[in-house]
Amino acid sequence: MLEGFEAMRMEPELRCVKALLSPESGIVDTHSFTLSLVGQAENSHATFSYNTVVLSGRVEEEKMHLFVAETGSFESRCEGVVAELELIPNLVVNSAGLGAQALAKRFHGLRHRFIPSSHYARGCYFTLSGAKSPPFDKLVYPIPEEGGLGVHVTVDLNGLVKFGPDVEWIECRDDTSSFLNKFDYGVNPQRAERFYPEIRKYYPDLKDGSLEPGCSGIRPKITGPGQKAADFIIQGEETHGVPGLVTLFGIESPGLTSSLAIAEHLANKFL
Ligand SMILES: Cc1cc2nc3c(=O)[nH]c(=O)nc-3n(C[C@H](O)[C@H](O)[C@H](O)COP(=O)(O)OP(=O)(O)OC[C@H]3O[C@@H](n4cnc5c(N)ncnc54)[C@H](O)[C@@H]3O)c2cc1C
């Protein structure tokens, strides 16, 4: 724990009363990270099937049967698409993110009471423009807000300064929409008006007009606004009774940081 003056000596643009210093926290290039995992998996003889969608599943003779089609045949509609392939794997891990609940509901034989409700919270980022150099050297996290970590600042590996993500609860019309990922990932420039006061709580010298819309992402939540934040849900046969099926729900942040630990847990427990 640092006193405010100690933290502000390290980061002169920062304003705070106290701070927690985490000297070993950092960032990774997420794209390179996932690509390197793909490379390692392929070296260990894994096969990836891109542009392929799992339409549904059925439990038959103690095995999950998956019905699979090409994504192209599926993008604009959902019903009436005929499976091109039936797979009977030893282990199925439903890690479909935003579509995990919608997919689980298409697994005949999995009782719906094991499928948590779905809630969605968009998180938008704004980037800092016009600064000669990044105002901060370290990542700065304010006090968390409901549904998210608070509008924090990240300096990515290319030196781009990003603020976000905020929390915007959004509706998803129905399971088909989440199954097809029909979410709006647009960043409304007017949301900047909410960012300025949030950021100025810890970076008072943020200049008017310096924020530009960046990217957004959507959190697959299992509790809604006003409810207590939930942990990840990992369910195997011992919970839902379906042999050879593991379901992952609510894998929101820090799901990427936790991905190797989750994979290790699944491998130890279910393989
Ligand atoms: C704004 C934001 C900021 C975040 N920041 C961080 C952070 O700083 N640190 C961190 O650790 N985590 C962070 N996260 C969380 C992290 O991105 C997720 O936890 C992680 O991506 C979850 O990985 P996943 O593989 O479970 O799901 P996803 O990455 O959502 O992947 C699911 C995959 O399943 C596929 N799929 C869906 N349905 C089907 C189907 N029927 N058939 C076939 N494929 C299907 C999808 O196309 C997708 O490729 C953040 C998330 C958001 C939204």
The ligand as a Gaussian input file, in Angstrom:
#p B3LYP/6-31G(d) Opt

LIG

0 1
 C      -14.409000      -5.049000     -22.582000
 C      -13.694000      -6.276000     -22.099000
 C      -12.450000      -6.175000     -21.486000
 C      -11.785000      -7.312000     -21.027000
 N      -10.563000      -7.174000     -20.419000
 C       -9.935000      -8.272000     -19.958000
 C       -8.674000      -8.154000     -19.296000
 O       -8.120000      -7.059000     -19.156000
 N       -8.097000      -9.277000     -18.827000
 C       -8.682000     -10.501000     -18.954000
 O       -8.116000     -11.480000     -18.488000
 N       -9.865000     -10.650000     -19.579000
 C      -10.506000      -9.566000     -20.083000
 N      -11.719000      -9.698000     -20.695000
 C      -12.357000     -11.012000     -20.721000
 C      -11.852000     -11.922000     -21.813000
 O      -11.887000     -11.260000     -23.067000
 C      -12.773000     -13.151000     -21.839000
 O      -12.840000     -13.695000     -20.534000
 C      -12.261000     -14.221000     -22.774000
 O      -12.168000     -13.729000     -24.092000
 C      -13.228000     -15.399000     -22.742000
 O      -12.749000     -16.377000     -23.603000
 P      -13.696000     -17.550000     -24.062000
 O      -12.859000     -18.404000     -24.950000
 O      -14.380000     -18.148000     -22.884000
 O      -14.868000     -16.835000     -24.900000
 P      -14.780000     -16.027000     -26.253000
 O      -13.480000     -15.312000     -26.365000
 O      -16.042000     -15.224000     -26.313000
 O      -14.813000     -17.140000     -27.378000
 C      -15.963000     -17.901000     -27.613000
 C      -15.804000     -18.503000     -28.991000
 O      -16.839000     -19.450000     -29.197000
 C      -17.312000     -19.291000     -30.526000
 N      -18.687000     -19.815000     -30.585000
 C      -19.802000     -19.315000     -29.999000
 N      -20.867000     -20.094000     -30.271000
 C      -20.410000     -21.119000     -31.047000
 C      -21.037000     -22.256000     -31.662000
 N      -22.345000     -22.518000     -31.515000
 N      -20.266000     -23.085000     -32.417000
 C      -18.929000     -22.847000     -32.573000
 N      -18.281000     -21.799000     -32.006000
 C      -19.023000     -20.944000     -31.255000
 C      -17.249000     -17.795000     -30.774000
 O      -17.263000     -17.521000     -32.160000
 C      -15.921000     -17.466000     -30.123000
 O      -14.862000     -17.649000     -31.017000
 C      -12.386000      -8.584000     -21.184000
 C      -13.627000      -8.691000     -21.823000
 C      -14.282000      -7.553000     -22.276000
 C      -15.620000      -7.690000     -22.953000

